[in-house]
Amino acid sequence: MKQSISILILCFLTFFDAMGQEKSVCCDAPAPVASGMIPQLTVKNLAQTVDFYSRVLGFEVLQSVRQSDELSYVLLKSGSVLLAFQLESYLKDKYPQLKAWKAGKGSALIIETSAINRFYERIKGRAEVISNLTVTFFGAQEFVITDPEGYVLIFRSAENPAGDK
């Protein structure tokens, strides 16, 4: 079984030849092209996470799944940003090899937002601010908070920093 999985994975690996042409490692099939990404973050307290992201950050719940009468998965949306959250205990039960894995540490999400000054003023007393609103070396405004599970959220201006006064 492990051997067949390795072969399947290799078929999706690509490289570029000397002429800059994309090549597949083991087959002639074209490499898959990503069409989007939805980060799925694992959390210990899903209800608290949904409350924080909806009440404090303004996300809306698009989908939720209950298993054994417990909320186990939620998909949230704000503008064009989608975030999924899965209950850690469910994931570890489903994949026993993840039992020792620690969620929430070493991860940061950058979320572009408009009207960053107003957004910062709205949430600065409602979330743990790690870095106040500043202008980065490349000219964007940003601030950094953590969510209740310890994930680092970097909110960055989506427009010219001078245009949001």
Buried (B, 14 or more C-beta within 10 A) or exposed (E): EEEEEEEEEEBEEEEEEEEEEEEBEEEEEEEEEEEEEEEEBBBBBBEEBBEBBBEBBBBEEEEBEEEEEEBBBBBBBBEEBBBBBBBBBBBBEEEEEBEEEEBBEEBEBEBBBEBBBEBBEBBBEEBEBEEEBEEEEEEBBBBBBBBBBBBBBBBBBBBEBEEBE
